[in-house]
């Protein structure tokens, strides 16, 4: 069985769910650009872009005919989902997300992996501060699930093909069935 999807896709889900990983895989498989919203939002030393600049960057990025975007920024959802054809929601159980998030954070911190604009995760910031990505995931997990459940049923987004994937195994099966359609 093959799964045909258009070339403007948005990948959403809680922090640590694998949005960027899946978006990169889709981009490679379909040979389309990957747009990471975090890269458009975060500046040097973790400074957030002003809203107007962030929205302008996202608008520019999704003007192309083909792309896959990953990220959850409600501030630009109207822009991304307004142009998207498919939204893929990675909706895993909390223990799966927390395990992935801690593992990723440890790997990035130990290897001093450079993210956007020279930013790097540190163990103290990522795990033990008010800006902790783990704390953020815990605080937003239930809210994201309610939010995306509601959004997937809104008439505003009836033009979108909604894909709700609830396990890493479901993602692998979906991605394996993805085929080039153009």
C-alpha angles and dihedrals in degrees: 000000000000127000117216119201133169124250103260109077135164122202116202137172144117120308108282096024093115102258095146094042092053093042090053090049092050091046091052094044095048095032093234132133120274117220116195110198091203089062090054094045106042121069130186116315091016093293112160119232115248110261096248092051092045092051091047092051092050092046090053092047095053096046089089118094094234129043148119117223126196125197146077105239107146087192089073102026091107090057097045099038091041089064099029124100098193133031118197115199116199101205109174130164115270097250090056092050095046092049091050093045096050092045092050093046093050091048094048094045097047093046092042088231111195115231126182121339094354096307119147132188117240124199093234094052097038097046111017109033138076087259091056112146088212091054089047091053091049092048096047103035099092093036092053091050092052092042097051093042088056095042092051088059099044117114088221088072099039089115090067128090101229118207116189112193117184105182141031087247091057090050092051091049092047093047092047090055094048112112137183110262105186 
